[in-house]
């Protein structure tokens, strides 16, 4: 499958073009410089053929902090400069790994020396289309021919916002990559191929092992969302789980904005990890981070399991507890990951005691202590994901389930409803992911939450449901859910 990378300086419209070509609002767009930081992948169709499209961070490695006099501002500026150097480096490497580079510039701006340097480097190895964006009319197009001085022969004048010039660009991409559909049936297999492909590749080697990608069924695809507050090490954990430098890691809070998703294979399963943006307190959310919180929720809607990442080098805070509420909100399986265990602020027993007290509603969640930096217990975490996945899909035979419910009601009778007897006629598990059980009752509205919790605990005593919620829905004889 062909790979196309979109490169360029910040705020030239790369993410807007990415969204347009992928035909979806997948990448966050804004006027804020540096909105995109990690490499984002999508699928675009050209001449009916599916291609991998890469949206890269803005190339802007020459930020200068020397002119600042305030020490605090200068320190922050140095961190920002280092972050943008990493973003720029990853973007260039993604371009060098692609089959075709679309280098975007603002066609209404001036020629930039850094664009010249980057283009010179990339043109030695890859074919480059120079895409001049924001060319809304013929007058702007006439003056934009000045960009021929950048030394790229193939120029394309477009306006993403006005849908101008895109058809010519797409036709030229198709011709350059020889994207000709010979057999209509091939496209369906390509879609299936992409959906089940292993995509665990770094920006430096995005196409290096394309030949060894394995087709997997949905039954073996486990979607894992990585959540936590800023700077707890989520991106470092993603890199450790993948074994590659996929996500940009920086001390700058809020480095990850767009969710970063990547796949890797483990014991005949495909893990699809989603590194979400770090969450702050509501009053601390700034600018584009409001989009990040929304994308985090949307990513969790599609996930099966959440890795709740906590910082073991410091105490747990109220924000950790608020973030953990996203797990039951989306009915996810969960593993609590104590990262930075090599710098733990207290001994294991005391920390687990504090954790179990503050996160009582996640008492069923297994805890894994890791160090993303040293790769400690990363293999243990992967195996724990498989164990939770098995529990997430667990189904109890109806006969066993009813015998267990009957035994539980004998031990502790159902509380009456103002003197009226409450009965459970029978139980059935009607779904998995997570396990969902229906109780057919004479008075379903009278099932108290404390008794529901008692039944859940009874189920956990008999079956391994570690790491997953159990949802119980009381229904009447007609099958109406009255929970």
RODO-2510 file (C-alpha; in nm, 4 decimals, decimal comma):
residues 483
     n   res          X          Y          Z
     1     x     0,0000     0,0000     0,0000
     2     x     0,1383     0,3396    -0,0997
     3     x     0,2178     0,6006     0,1650
     4     x     0,1822     0,9758     0,1156
     5     x     0,3242     1,2205     0,3706
     6     x     0,2106     1,5812     0,4098
     7     x     0,4960     1,8034     0,5294
     8     x     0,5443     2,1755     0,5821
     9     x     0,5833     2,4495     0,8380
    10     x     0,3107     2,5175     1,0979
    11     x    -0,0182     2,6784     0,9949
    12     x     0,0023     2,6094     0,6209
    13     x    -0,3063     2,3833     0,6221
    14     x    -0,1600     2,0309     0,6457
    15     x    -0,4268     1,8954     0,8796
    16     x    -0,7045     2,0584     0,6770
    17     x    -0,5766     1,8856     0,3622
    18     x    -0,5440     1,5586     0,5572
    19     x    -0,9059     1,5822     0,6705
    20     x    -1,0249     1,6670     0,3187
    21     x    -0,8376     1,3795     0,1527
    22     x    -0,9464     1,1324     0,4216
    23     x    -1,3008     1,2678     0,3954
    24     x    -1,3376     1,3013     0,7719
    25     x    -1,2654     1,5489     1,0520
    26     x    -0,9984     1,3320     1,2089
    27     x    -0,7091     1,5708     1,2732
    28     x    -0,7523     1,8763     1,4961
    29     x    -0,7186     2,2012     1,3049
    30     x    -0,6681     2,5471     1,4550
    31     x    -0,4823     2,8727     1,4070
    32     x    -0,2479     2,7819     1,6929
    33     x     0,1038     2,7094     1,5713
    34     x     0,2087     2,3523     1,6489
    35     x    -0,1393     2,2000     1,6872
    36     x    -0,0246     1,8751     1,5232
    37     x     0,2757     1,7137     1,6913
    38     x     0,2638     1,3387     1,6435
    39     x     0,2348     1,1607     1,3097
    40     x    -0,1334     1,0941     1,2394
    41     x    -0,2392     0,8218     0,9967
    42     x    -0,5457     0,8069     0,7795
    43     x    -0,6746     0,6384     0,4679
    44     x    -0,7444     0,8212     0,1436
    45     x    -0,8799     0,6767    -0,1783
    46     x    -0,7322     0,7808    -0,5108
    47     x    -0,8753     0,6297    -0,8298
    48     x    -1,0557     0,3822    -0,6043
    49     x    -0,7294     0,2648    -0,4459
    50     x    -0,6681     0,3005    -0,0708
    51     x    -0,3467     0,4711     0,0406
    52     x    -0,1984     0,5546     0,3784
    53     x    -0,1883     0,9294     0,4387
    54     x     0,0374     1,0834     0,7049
    55     x    -0,0350     1,4180     0,8689
    56     x     0,2885     1,5418     1,0258
    57     x     0,3777     1,8110     1,2752
    58     x     0,4916     2,1505     1,1551
    59     x     0,8610     2,1754     1,0684
    60     x     0,9896     2,4613     1,2825
    61     x     1,3176     2,3683     1,4475
    62     x     1,4681     2,7183     1,4698
    63     x     1,2787     2,8655     1,7613
    64     x     1,5031     3,0980     1,9584
    65     x     1,4843     3,1537     2,3339
    66     x     1,8050     3,3553     2,3693
    67     x     1,6321     3,6924     2,3391
    68     x     1,4179     3,6327     2,6479
    69     x     1,5354     3,7792     2,9789
    70     x     1,2866     3,6313     3,2248
    71     x     1,4375     3,3023     3,3529
    72     x     1,1038     3,1235     3,3839
    73     x     0,9975     3,2262     3,0348
    74     x     1,3378     3,1318     2,8941
    75     x     1,3252     2,7851     3,0550
    76     x     0,9787     2,7248     2,9102
    77     x     1,0926     2,8544     2,5692
    78     x     1,3896     2,6149     2,5685
    79     x     1,1546     2,3240     2,6409
    80     x     0,9236     2,4374     2,3620
    81     x     1,2182     2,4668     2,1234
    82     x     1,3331     2,1148     2,2102
    83     x     0,9792     1,9832     2,1585
    84     x     0,9527     2,1427     1,8136
    85     x     1,2938     2,0024     1,7170
    86     x     1,1654     1,6529     1,7961
    87     x     0,8426     1,7161     1,6084
    88     x     1,0370     1,8473     1,3068
    89     x     1,2747     1,5519     1,3092
    90     x     0,9891     1,2983     1,3236
    91     x     0,8091     1,4783     1,0404
    92     x     1,1150     1,4749     0,8140
    93     x     1,1753     1,1060     0,8847
    94     x     0,8110     1,0312     0,7998
    95     x     0,8624     1,2104     0,4676
    96     x     1,1770     1,0116     0,3945
    97     x     0,9870     0,6871     0,4564
    98     x     0,6907     0,7753     0,2304
    99     x     0,6416     0,6991    -0,1376
   100     x     0,5443     1,0583    -0,2144
   101     x     0,5784     1,3851    -0,0215
   102     x     0,3281     1,6684    -0,0454
   103     x     0,5243     1,9665     0,0824
   104     x     0,2812     2,2437     0,1713
   105     x     0,3490     2,6149     0,1927
   106     x     0,1299     2,9189     0,2399
   107     x     0,1066     3,0461    -0,1188
   108     x     0,0320     3,3983     0,0063
   109     x     0,3458     3,4154     0,2214
   110     x     0,7140     3,4636     0,1544
   111     x     0,9723     3,2035     0,0595
   112     x     1,1339     3,0600     0,3730
   113     x     1,4986     2,9467     0,3981
   114     x     1,4037     2,6536     0,6221
   115     x     1,1662     2,5264     0,3525
   116     x     1,4603     2,5344     0,1099
   117     x     1,6799     2,3284     0,3440
   118     x     1,4160     2,0661     0,4119
   119     x     1,3188     2,0338     0,0454
   120     x     1,6824     1,9959    -0,0553
   121     x     1,7197     1,7103     0,1926
   122     x     1,4002     1,5290     0,0945
   123     x     1,4344     1,5697    -0,2841
   124     x     1,7577     1,3700    -0,2779
   125     x     1,5550     1,0621    -0,1800
   126     x     1,1863     1,1175    -0,2585
   127     x     0,9601     1,2614    -0,5216
   128     x     0,8074     1,5876    -0,3957
   129     x     0,4983     1,7809    -0,4949
   130     x     0,5089     2,1445    -0,3833
   131     x     0,1528     2,2275    -0,2758
   132     x     0,0764     2,5983    -0,2445
   133     x    -0,2293     2,6377    -0,0221
   134     x    -0,4610     2,9361     0,0316
   135     x    -0,4604     3,0259    -0,3397
   136     x    -0,8211     3,1407    -0,3521
   137     x    -0,8138     3,3137    -0,6915
   138     x    -0,6151     3,3482    -1,0154
   139     x    -0,4477     3,6705    -0,9030
   140     x    -0,2928     3,4934    -0,6028
   141     x    -0,1925     3,2051    -0,8289
   142     x    -0,0079     3,4430    -1,0606
   143     x     0,2052     3,5856    -0,7809
   144     x     0,2616     3,2415    -0,6235
   145     x     0,4757     3,1279    -0,9197
   146     x     0,7555     3,2939    -0,7226
   147     x     0,7801     2,9677    -0,5265
   148     x     0,9500     2,8022    -0,8232
   149     x     1,2678     2,9347    -0,6607
   150     x     1,2374     2,6532    -0,4048
   151     x     1,3611     2,4187    -0,6759
   152     x     1,0595     2,1857    -0,7030
   153     x     0,9406     2,1217    -1,0572
   154     x     0,5866     2,0013    -0,9779
   155     x     0,3769     2,2845    -0,8300
   156     x     0,0089     2,2636    -0,7350
   157     x    -0,2044     2,5635    -0,6481
   158     x    -0,4883     2,4766    -0,4125
   159     x    -0,7248     2,6200    -0,1560
   160     x    -0,8426     2,3547     0,0888
   161     x    -1,1056     2,5824     0,2403
   162     x    -1,2527     2,6620    -0,1032
   163     x    -1,2003     2,3109    -0,2478
   164     x    -0,9943     2,4618    -0,5301
   165     x    -0,7307     2,2680    -0,7256
   166     x    -0,7743     1,9425    -0,5331
   167     x    -0,8936     1,7329    -0,8287
   168     x    -0,5772     1,8158    -1,0271
   169     x    -0,3644     1,7314    -0,7222
   170     x    -0,5382     1,3951    -0,6764
   171     x    -0,5023     1,3061    -1,0459
   172     x    -0,1302     1,3841    -1,0322
   173     x    -0,0832     1,1771    -0,7145
   174     x    -0,2579     0,8853    -0,8854
   175     x    -0,0311     0,9130    -1,1886
   176     x     0,2857     0,9524    -0,9795
   177     x     0,2111     0,6434    -0,7692
   178     x     0,0614     0,4431    -1,0580
   179     x    -0,2702     0,4069    -0,8748
   180     x    -0,4813     0,2326    -1,1350
   181     x    -0,7591     0,0016    -1,0254
   182     x    -0,7600    -0,3065    -1,2474
   183     x    -1,0003    -0,5248    -1,0479
   184     x    -1,2858    -0,3753    -0,8447
   185     x    -1,2670    -0,6679    -0,6035
   186     x    -0,9123    -0,5708    -0,5099
   187     x    -1,0349    -0,2590    -0,3301
   188     x    -1,2450    -0,4577    -0,0835
   189     x    -0,9489    -0,6725     0,0067
   190     x    -0,7363    -0,3616     0,0533
   191     x    -0,9913    -0,2144     0,2959
   192     x    -0,9958    -0,5397     0,4911
   193     x    -0,6177    -0,5524     0,4772
   194     x    -0,5798    -0,2029     0,6227
   195     x    -0,8396    -0,2655     0,8939
   196     x    -0,6560    -0,5709     1,0214
   197     x    -0,2979    -0,4723     0,9464
   198     x    -0,0252    -0,4457     1,2027
   199     x     0,0743    -0,0779     1,1985
   200     x     0,3307    -0,0733     1,4801
   201     x     0,5983     0,1166     1,2948
   202     x     0,7955     0,4221     1,3891
   203     x     0,7994     0,7455     1,1916
   204     x     1,1482     0,6384     1,0852
   205     x     1,0281     0,3063     0,9407
   206     x     0,6608     0,3467     0,8567
   207     x     0,6918     0,1276     0,5473
   208     x     0,9866    -0,0929     0,6411
   209     x     0,7896    -0,4041     0,7319
   210     x     0,4780    -0,3599     0,5173
   211     x     0,5373    -0,7025     0,3628
   212     x     0,5075    -0,8777     0,6990
   213     x     0,1728    -0,7297     0,8036
   214     x    -0,0683    -1,0019     0,9137
   215     x    -0,4414    -1,0141     0,8577
   216     x    -0,6341    -1,0588     1,1816
   217     x    -1,0067    -1,0914     1,2561
   218     x    -1,1903    -0,8441     1,4764
   219     x    -1,1999    -1,1114     1,7469
   220     x    -0,8256    -1,0681     1,7905
   221     x    -0,8238    -0,6860     1,7769
   222     x    -0,8007    -0,5280     2,1223
   223     x    -0,8441    -0,1499     2,1387
   224     x    -0,6620    -0,0022     2,4366
   225     x    -0,6962     0,3639     2,5387
   226     x    -0,4161     0,5178     2,7474
   227     x    -0,5519     0,7869     2,9819
   228     x    -0,4158     1,0047     3,2614
   229     x    -0,3296     1,3612     3,3518
   230     x    -0,0482     1,5537     3,1859
   231     x     0,3102     1,4363     3,2283
   232     x     0,2390     1,0978     3,3872
   233     x     0,4265     0,9286     3,1002
   234     x     0,1484     0,8101     2,8659
   235     x     0,3457     0,8731     2,5457
   236     x     0,6551     0,7082     2,6941
   237     x     0,4391     0,4098     2,7893
   238     x     0,3035     0,3852     2,4336
   239     x     0,6581     0,3861     2,2955
   240     x     0,7612     0,1172     2,5463
   241     x     0,4625    -0,1023     2,4573
   242     x     0,5361    -0,0691     2,0852
   243     x     0,9134    -0,0965     2,1213
   244     x     0,9577     0,2088     1,8967
   245     x     0,9620     0,5877     1,9281
   246     x     0,6124     0,6407     1,7866
   247     x     0,4832     0,9219     2,0072
   248     x     0,6618     1,2513     2,0746
   249     x     0,7834     1,2642     2,4363
   250     x     0,8556     1,5974     2,6051
   251     x     0,8509     1,7666     2,9448
   252     x     0,6174     2,0265     2,7975
   253     x     0,2717     1,9623     2,9458
   254     x     0,0121     1,8953     2,6777
   255     x     0,2569     1,7638     2,4174
   256     x     0,0010     1,5129     2,2857
   257     x    -0,3077     1,6822     2,1413
   258     x    -0,4444     1,4494     1,8743
   259     x    -0,4912     1,0894     1,9961
   260     x    -0,2081     0,8756     1,8597
   261     x    -0,3124     0,5255     1,7590
   262     x    -0,0798     0,2449     1,6612
   263     x    -0,0991    -0,1320     1,6303
   264     x     0,1339    -0,4096     1,7339
   265     x     0,1052    -0,7878     1,7485
   266     x     0,1340    -0,9908     2,0697
   267     x     0,0581    -1,3613     2,1166
   268     x    -0,1718    -1,3883     1,8117
   269     x    -0,3620    -1,0721     1,9029
   270     x    -0,3446    -0,7205     1,7638
   271     x    -0,3204    -0,4438     2,0221
   272     x    -0,4422    -0,1079     1,8946
   273     x    -0,3096     0,1457     2,1443
   274     x    -0,4498     0,4975     2,1579
   275     x    -0,2352     0,7529     2,3396
   276     x    -0,4780     1,0252     2,4434
   277     x    -0,4033     1,3829     2,5435
   278     x    -0,3153     1,4496     2,9056
   279     x    -0,6092     1,5928     3,0977
   280     x    -0,5865     1,9016     3,3212
   281     x    -0,8287     2,0556     3,5674
   282     x    -1,1092     2,2389     3,3864
   283     x    -0,9736     2,5802     3,4864
   284     x    -0,6287     2,4956     3,3485
   285     x    -0,7396     2,3860     3,0010
   286     x    -0,5983     2,6262     2,7446
   287     x    -0,6585     2,6869     2,3741
   288     x    -0,6487     2,3747     2,1607
   289     x    -0,6537     2,1460     2,4667
   290     x    -1,0343     2,1775     2,4718
   291     x    -1,0340     1,9832     2,1443
   292     x    -0,8007     1,7261     2,2972
   293     x    -1,0428     1,6455     2,5814
   294     x    -1,3232     1,5921     2,3316
   295     x    -1,1023     1,3623     2,1198
   296     x    -1,0073     1,1650     2,4332
   297     x    -1,3736     1,0899     2,5037
   298     x    -1,4339     0,9920     2,1412
   299     x    -1,1293     0,7632     2,1458
   300     x    -1,2562     0,5912     2,4618
   301     x    -1,5962     0,5364     2,3014
   302     x    -1,4194     0,3060     2,0538
   303     x    -1,1916     0,1367     2,3098
   304     x    -1,2294    -0,1933     2,4917
   305     x    -0,9771    -0,1471     2,7714
   306     x    -0,8331     0,1598     2,9420
   307     x    -0,4863     0,1861     3,0873
   308     x    -0,5277     0,4381     3,3705
   309     x    -0,1752     0,5762     3,4075
   310     x    -0,0818     0,7204     3,7480
   311     x     0,2491     0,8777     3,8498
   312     x     0,4105     0,6603     4,1179
   313     x     0,6788     0,9229     4,1817
   314     x     0,4254     1,1471     4,3543
   315     x     0,1001     1,1149     4,5480
   316     x    -0,2369     1,0675     4,3809
   317     x    -0,4405     1,3847     4,3321
   318     x    -0,8088     1,4633     4,2937
   319     x    -0,7693     1,4987     3,9162
   320     x    -0,6554     1,1343     3,8941
   321     x    -0,9835     1,0304     4,0536
   322     x    -1,1853     1,2472     3,8146
   323     x    -1,0051     1,1027     3,5128
   324     x    -1,0670     0,7489     3,6398
   325     x    -1,4418     0,8229     3,6190
   326     x    -1,4030     0,7992     3,2382
   327     x    -1,3668     0,4214     3,2787
   328     x    -1,7181     0,3431     3,4103
   329     x    -1,8589     0,6200     3,1904
   330     x    -1,7592     0,4192     2,8819
   331     x    -1,7995     0,0710     3,0432
   332     x    -1,4358    -0,0184     2,9753
   333     x    -1,2115    -0,2892     3,1004
   334     x    -0,9346    -0,1307     3,3049
   335     x    -0,5795    -0,1803     3,4266
   336     x    -0,4259     0,0690     3,6684
   337     x    -0,0672     0,1384     3,5622
   338     x     0,1667     0,2854     3,8208
   339     x     0,4313     0,4417     3,5966
   340     x     0,7731     0,5771     3,7059
   341     x     0,7975     0,2932     3,9583
   342     x     1,1757     0,3312     3,9518
   343     x     1,1139     0,6665     4,1281
   344     x     0,8304     0,5541     4,3596
   345     x     0,7647     0,8055     4,6386
   346     x     0,6684     0,5354     4,8910
   347     x     0,6844     0,1583     4,9338
   348     x     0,4530    -0,0762     4,7452
   349     x     0,2181    -0,1820     5,0237
   350     x     0,1431     0,1748     5,1343
   351     x     0,0850     0,2928     4,7786
   352     x    -0,1556     0,0089     4,6962
   353     x    -0,3471     0,0793     5,0178
   354     x    -0,3830     0,4474     4,9247
   355     x    -0,4799     0,3560     4,5693
   356     x    -0,7508     0,1111     4,6773
   357     x    -0,8937     0,3723     4,9133
   358     x    -0,9055     0,6562     4,6617
   359     x    -1,0208     0,4439     4,3685
   360     x    -1,2727     0,2255     4,5535
   361     x    -1,5088     0,2063     4,2556
   362     x    -1,2250     0,0420     4,0571
   363     x    -1,1529    -0,2192     4,3229
   364     x    -1,1787    -0,4896     4,0556
   365     x    -0,8956    -0,3340     3,8487
   366     x    -0,5580    -0,5143     3,8468
   367     x    -0,2532    -0,2966     3,9214
   368     x     0,0752    -0,3195     3,7300
   369     x     0,3840    -0,1248     3,8381
   370     x     0,5991    -0,0249     3,5413
   371     x     0,8741     0,2063     3,4299
   372     x     0,8238     0,3192     3,0717
   373     x     1,1754     0,4651     3,0806
   374     x     1,3544     0,1402     3,1734
   375     x     1,0897    -0,0908     3,0132
   376     x     1,0337    -0,2587     3,3504
   377     x     0,7266    -0,4910     3,3599
   378     x     0,6139    -0,3915     3,0094
   379     x     0,5773    -0,7592     2,9144
   380     x     0,3755    -0,8186     3,2327
   381     x     0,1437    -0,5344     3,1311
   382     x     0,0893    -0,6847     2,7857
   383     x    -0,0028    -1,0210     2,9392
   384     x    -0,2381    -0,8470     3,1794
   385     x    -0,4143    -0,6830     2,8840
   386     x    -0,4770    -1,0293     2,7373
   387     x    -0,6114    -1,1533     3,0733
   388     x    -0,8526    -0,8598     3,1019
   389     x    -0,9557    -0,9103     2,7379
   390     x    -1,0440    -1,2736     2,8125
   391     x    -1,2556    -1,1586     3,1098
   392     x    -1,4121    -0,8847     2,8975
   393     x    -1,5410    -1,1560     2,6633
   394     x    -1,6376    -1,4070     2,9345
   395     x    -1,9816    -1,5652     2,9059
   396     x    -2,1488    -1,7607     3,1871
   397     x    -2,3738    -2,0529     3,0839
   398     x    -2,7374    -1,9734     3,1665
   399     x    -2,7798    -2,2765     3,3938
   400     x    -2,4716    -2,1858     3,5971
   401     x    -2,5754    -1,8215     3,6158
   402     x    -2,9236    -1,9041     3,7470
   403     x    -2,7844    -2,1495     4,0006
   404     x    -2,5479    -1,8799     4,1280
   405     x    -2,8232    -1,6149     4,1492
   406     x    -3,0509    -1,8592     4,3325
   407     x    -2,7775    -1,9427     4,5829
   408     x    -2,7039    -1,5732     4,6362
   409     x    -3,0724    -1,4924     4,7040
   410     x    -3,0911    -1,7794     4,9542
   411     x    -2,7933    -1,6406     5,1466
   412     x    -2,9294    -1,2867     5,1461
   413     x    -3,2961    -1,2424     5,0632
   414     x    -3,4068    -0,9660     4,8331
   415     x    -3,5323    -0,6660     5,0330
   416     x    -3,9077    -0,6205     5,0062
   417     x    -4,0692    -0,3193     4,8438
   418     x    -4,2827    -0,1606     5,1181
   419     x    -4,3855    -0,5056     5,2386
   420     x    -4,4342    -0,6508     4,8893
   421     x    -4,2234    -0,9519     4,7918
   422     x    -3,9530    -0,8942     4,5260
   423     x    -3,8583    -1,1944     4,3117
   424     x    -3,5993    -1,2787     4,0474
   425     x    -3,7553    -1,5288     3,8057
   426     x    -3,4443    -1,6027     3,6052
   427     x    -3,1180    -1,4505     3,4765
   428     x    -2,9431    -1,4575     3,1423
   429     x    -2,6243    -1,3056     3,0066
   430     x    -2,7270    -1,1301     2,6888
   431     x    -2,3954    -0,9728     2,5862
   432     x    -2,0207    -0,9419     2,6424
   433     x    -1,7617    -0,6645     2,6097
   434     x    -1,8362    -0,6013     2,8948
   435     x    -2,0434    -0,8873     3,0429
   436     x    -2,4096    -0,7811     3,0616
   437     x    -2,6703    -0,9737     3,2583
   438     x    -3,0461    -0,9386     3,2553
   439     x    -3,2588    -1,0219     3,5623
   440     x    -3,6257    -1,0869     3,4878
   441     x    -3,8197    -0,9784     3,7971
   442     x    -4,1697    -0,9127     3,9221
   443     x    -4,0687    -0,5679     4,0523
   444     x    -3,7571    -0,4637     3,8573
   445     x    -3,7662    -0,1068     3,9846
   446     x    -3,7281    -0,2370     4,3397
   447     x    -3,3788    -0,3821     4,2898
   448     x    -3,1694    -0,1676     4,5245
   449     x    -2,8217    -0,0640     4,4084
   450     x    -2,6668    -0,2266     4,7175
   451     x    -2,8239    -0,5631     4,6310
   452     x    -2,7146    -0,5250     4,2708
   453     x    -2,3593    -0,4718     4,4019
   454     x    -2,3966    -0,7820     4,6203
   455     x    -2,4887    -0,9897     4,3133
   456     x    -2,1926    -0,8499     4,1198
   457     x    -1,9587    -0,9431     4,4057
   458     x    -2,1100    -1,2925     4,4136
   459     x    -2,0325    -1,3301     4,0445
   460     x    -1,6758    -1,2118     4,0966
   461     x    -1,6239    -1,4716     4,3726
   462     x    -1,7128    -1,7547     4,1342
   463     x    -1,5696    -1,6291     3,8061
   464     x    -1,2634    -1,4301     3,7055
   465     x    -1,3939    -1,0887     3,6099
   466     x    -1,0792    -0,9042     3,7127
   467     x    -1,0449    -0,5758     3,5273
   468     x    -1,3957    -0,5607     3,3813
   469     x    -1,7299    -0,4147     3,4896
   470     x    -2,0380    -0,6376     3,5183
   471     x    -2,3584    -0,4685     3,4097
   472     x    -2,6856    -0,5945     3,5593
   473     x    -3,0159    -0,4837     3,4072
   474     x    -3,3461    -0,5658     3,5863
   475     x    -3,6349    -0,6254     3,3450
   476     x    -4,0011    -0,7124     3,3685
   477     x    -4,1599    -1,0203     3,2135
   478     x    -4,2136    -0,8306     2,8885
   479     x    -3,8396    -0,7738     2,8601
   480     x    -3,8472    -0,3988     2,9251
   481     x    -3,5308    -0,2659     3,0836
   482     x    -3,6393    -0,0729     3,3930
   483     x    -3,2968    -0,0087     3,5447
***
